Amino acid sequence: MTNDFGKLKRKIFLQVLLIAIAAPLLGLFIEHLLIDGLFQASFAESFIALCQNVFNASYDQSLNMYQQLFRNNKTLWMAGGMFILLLLIFYYALSRMTKYFNEVSTGMDQLVEESDREIILSPEMDFMSAKLNKIKNILEKRDRDAKEAEQRKNDLVVYLAHDLKTPLTSVIGYLNLLDEAPDMPQEQKAKYVGITLEKAYRLEQLINEFFEITRFNLQTIVLNKEKINLSFMLQQIADEFYPMLAPQGKQVAVNAPKSLTLSGDADKLARVFNNILKNAISYSPENSVIDISAEQQEKNIIITITNQGNPIPLHKLDTIFEKFYRLDSSRSSNTGGAGLGLAIAKEIITAHGGTITAESNEEHTVFTMTLPSSNQEIRKP
């Protein structure tokens, strides 16, 4: 809502207009009714009697004093009365104005209060009420988001600490078996070594995720920009995931013009595509095809990564880009991550001056990244 002071200005104008009309009318009332009208004779008689009784003056002397003080200085008394009247009116108007400032001050105090009470000001200040309530809602949402992110981080640290024990226990157990049975058959020894190596890799992955949690808020994204052959990069990333895809019969299809290029940080963009592709692989069914497409649209390059699988609930489509958020709230020792992949992807895309969004339905889930193709469009956060 814009700063619509119209209603307030109209009320203040009407108040000033009423004061401007009332002041001379009241002055005329004082002059004609009190000085020249009803109370003149009684006031003169009272003043003359006062002079005779207090100062022992004669009637003529008292009448002369009355004429010198009041009748001959009527204009001066009128001016003095009007001055006092104007002071009172000005004080009243100033009090009305300060009331609005006091209301705004009280409303600002309510911004930091933890309550569901709506900030309500005078009707002519409704635009300010709306603005203060909007700020209050934004501050409350930021506070909730910060607390939720901190809670998610704490939960994930606990989960990862618990998950560390599982592969570590396996590594120690199988190494003890190998140490205690040096004459173990070669086939069985190879099996135990393979399991130990697999658990050690998982242990390394979990430790790396701990580093990600620690490093996420400490690093500032600095872009080392260069010209990138996007088609080649996407195909190379798809090939790197072949060992993960093959056992489940999954495939990655890359559809991008070979001449498609953009200016950006190759390492960081590769991390974005890795994170999203890894996410697509984790949630896609066996024997499915994950599609990666890229095309030029005016000054932007649009990259989409599409996978089949269970849809992401509508109310979680924005949340998945928040740090420490995991779509699957249940803990998984095999696929569960620190919930940083998509959050980091969004940070990198934003640093390049682009956007990232997600859409999901019963048929597929699509992550869409929009990046400026030219060097001049790229901005740093």
Buried (B, 14 or more C-beta within 10 A) or exposed (E): EEEEEEBBEEBBEEBEEEBEEEBEEBBEEBBEEEBEEEEBEEBBEEBBEBBBEEEEBEEEBBBBBBEEEBEEEEEEBBEEBBEEBEEEBEEEBEEEEEEBEEBBEEBEEBBEEEEEEEBBBBEBBBBBBBBBBEBBEEEBEEEEEEEBBEEBBEBBBEBBEEBBEBBBEBBEBBBEBBEEEEEBEEEEBEEBEEBBEEBBEBBEEBEEBBEBBEEBEEEEBEBEBEEBBBBBBBBEBBEEBEEEBEEEEBBBEBEBEEEBBBBBBBEBBBBBBBBBBBBBBBBBEEEBEBBBBBBBEEEBBBBBBBBBBEBBEEEBBEBBBBBBBBBEEEBEEEEBBBBBBBBBBBBBBBBBBBEBBBBBEEEBBBBBBBBBBEEEBBEEE
